[in-house]
């Protein structure tokens, strides 16, 4: 019994302490149960990736010392990470002010898309700084698809991580919030795999930098039964406007997008995006095959 404790129980406790600040409890348990998880290699899975960052972080950090910035980020990351762990997410890494996490590995879960969206909604809530400064607004991108996960690196050092086009697109969607004037974007692949309890606004299709095929954009708004902004009636008007735009009826689309903007208090990022697109395209539908896809040229 003494030998068993010294060689097994103590080693598991050592692993738990070492990883408890970085990994979800499920991942720690799996590492404890199988030494194979500490070997190099990976497996291809279907999972959901989430990227987030802080809106206007550069401007905020410029007004603070390095010590103050570190203290703010530590408190912020602690809050965000708790949202990930509560929904079974696996924290991959912090990248500056950004967070990269996945659902579906190392522990398999069928509802990874729903859990990731629920985490994104929780992350998207404004974080109030303890130093009395402005609130920190978290922008989020969510995408579901195939990814390679596992311990990747060299024989000297490796990390548990995830790579693949799914990861890249999740990062692109997070960045796309700047152009669409939104806070949380999810792909059509993600929304198709949720449980139907996530309220979204369909924003149409877009081509992002580095991808030839367009992706469906959905703005995450909340959970069913909760009040959302925009509300259901306004979402219906936006859907009508989007249908007019896709059909090449730009004059009618502009009128409807303007109504959405007014309903949102005079400011609505997605409506503004389409109004600018209509202004650039003109009042006549484009010649050739018109698919209503918005093309973004910046990451």
Residue pairs with C-beta under 8 A, 6 or more apart in sequence:
12 32
15 28
15 31
15 32
16 28
16 32
19 27
19 28
19 31
20 28
22 91
23 31
23 90
23 91
23 160
24 84
24 85
24 88
24 89
24 90
24 91
25 85
26 88
26 90
26 106
26 107
27 90
27 106
27 107
27 160
30 37
30 106
30 107
31 37
31 38
37 106
37 151
37 160
38 151
39 151
40 150
40 151
40 152
40 153
40 155
40 158
41 150
41 151
42 148
42 149
42 150
42 151
42 152
43 105
43 148
43 149
43 150
44 146
44 147
44 148
44 149
45 104
45 105
45 108
45 146
45 147
45 149
46 104
46 112
46 144
46 145
46 146
46 147
47 102
47 103
47 104
47 105
47 112
47 144
47 145
47 147
47 149
47 162
47 166
48 102
48 103
48 104
48 112
48 113
48 115
48 116
48 142
48 143
48 144
48 190
48 193
49 100
49 101
49 102
49 116
49 142
49 143
49 144
49 147
49 162
49 166
49 167
49 170
50 84
50 89
50 99
50 100
50 101
50 102
50 103
50 116
50 119
50 120
50 123
50 140
50 141
50 142
50 170
51 98
51 99
51 100
51 140
51 141
51 170
51 171
51 173
51 174
52 80
52 98
52 99
52 120
52 123
52 138
52 139
52 140
52 141
52 174
53 96
53 97
53 98
53 99
53 138
53 139
53 174
54 60
54 76
54 97
54 136
54 137
54 138
54 139
55 136
55 137
55 138
55 139
55 183
56 137
57 96
57 97
60 133
60 134
60 136
61 69
61 97
64 72
68 131
71 131
72 129
72 131
72 133
72 136
73 97
75 129
75 130
76 127
76 136
77 94
77 99
79 127
80 99
80 123
80 127
80 138
81 91
81 99
83 119
83 122
83 123
84 90
84 91
84 99
84 101
84 119
84 123
85 91
86 119
86 122
87 103
87 115
87 116
87 118
87 119
87 122
88 103
88 107
88 109
88 115
89 101
89 102
89 103
89 115
89 116
89 119
90 101
90 102
90 103
90 105
90 106
90 160
91 99
91 100
91 101
92 100
92 101
92 102
92 160
92 161
92 162
93 100
93 159
93 161
94 100
98 174
99 123
100 167
100 171
101 119
102 147
102 149
102 162
103 109
103 112
103 113
103 115
103 116
103 119
104 112
105 147
105 149
105 162
106 149
106 160
109 115
111 195
112 144
112 193
113 142
113 144
113 190
113 191
113 192
113 193
113 194
114 193
114 194
114 195
114 197
114 198
116 142
116 144
116 190
117 142
117 186
117 190
117 191
117 194
117 198
117 220
118 198
118 223
120 140
120 142
120 184
120 186
120 220
121 184
121 198
121 220
121 222
121 223
123 138
123 140
124 138
124 139
124 140
124 183
124 184
124 220
125 138
126 135
126 136
126 137
127 135
127 136
127 138
128 135
128 136
129 135
129 136
137 183
138 183
139 174
139 177
139 178
139 182
139 183
139 184
140 174
140 177
140 183
140 184
140 185
140 220
141 170
141 171
141 172
141 173
141 174
141 175
141 176
141 177
141 184
141 185
141 186
142 170
142 173
142 184
142 185
142 186
142 187
142 190
142 220
143 166
143 169
143 170
143 173
143 186
143 187
143 189
143 190
144 166
144 187
144 189
144 190
144 193
145 164
145 165
145 166
145 169
145 189
146 164
146 165
146 166
147 162
147 163
147 164
147 166
147 167
148 162
148 163
148 164
149 160
149 161
149 162
150 160
150 161
151 158
151 159
151 160
151 161
152 158
152 159
152 161
152 163
153 159
168 210
169 187
169 208
169 211
169 215
172 208
172 209
172 210
172 211
172 299
173 185
173 186
173 187
173 208
173 215
173 217
174 185
175 299
176 185
176 206
176 208
176 217
176 296
177 183
177 184
177 185
179 273
179 296
179 298
180 203
180 217
180 219
180 269
180 270
180 273
181 268
181 269
181 270
181 272
181 273
182 203
182 219
182 269
182 270
184 219
184 220
185 203
185 217
185 218
185 219
185 220
186 200
186 218
186 220
187 215
187 216
187 217
187 218
188 215
188 216
188 217
188 218
189 216
190 218
191 198
191 200
191 216
191 218
196 224
197 223
197 224
198 220
198 222
198 223
198 224
199 220
199 221
199 222
199 223
199 224
199 226
199 228
200 218
200 219
200 220
200 221
201 218
201 219
201 221
201 230
201 235
201 238
201 270
202 216
202 217
202 218
202 239
202 242
203 217
203 218
203 219
203 242
203 270
204 216
204 217
204 242
204 245
204 246
204 274
204 292
204 293
204 294
205 214
205 215
205 216
205 217
205 291
205 292
205 293
205 294
206 214
206 215
206 217
206 293
206 294
206 295
206 296
207 213
207 214
207 215
207 293
207 294
207 295
207 296
208 215
208 296
208 299
209 296
209 297
209 298
209 299
210 299
214 291
214 293
219 270
221 228
221 229
221 230
222 228
229 264
230 238
230 260
230 263
230 264
230 268
233 263
234 260
234 263
234 264
237 256
237 259
237 260
237 263
238 256
238 257
238 260
238 270
238 271
240 256
241 253
241 256
241 257
241 259
241 260
241 271
241 274
242 253
242 274
242 292
244 250
244 252
244 253
244 256
245 253
245 257
245 274
245 277
245 278
245 292
246 291
246 292
247 292
248 285
248 286
248 290
248 292
249 285
250 278
250 281
250 282
250 283
250 284
250 285
251 283
253 274
253 278
254 275
254 278
257 271
257 274
257 275
257 278
258 271
258 275
260 268
260 271
261 267
261 268
261 271
261 272
261 275
264 271
273 294
274 294
277 294
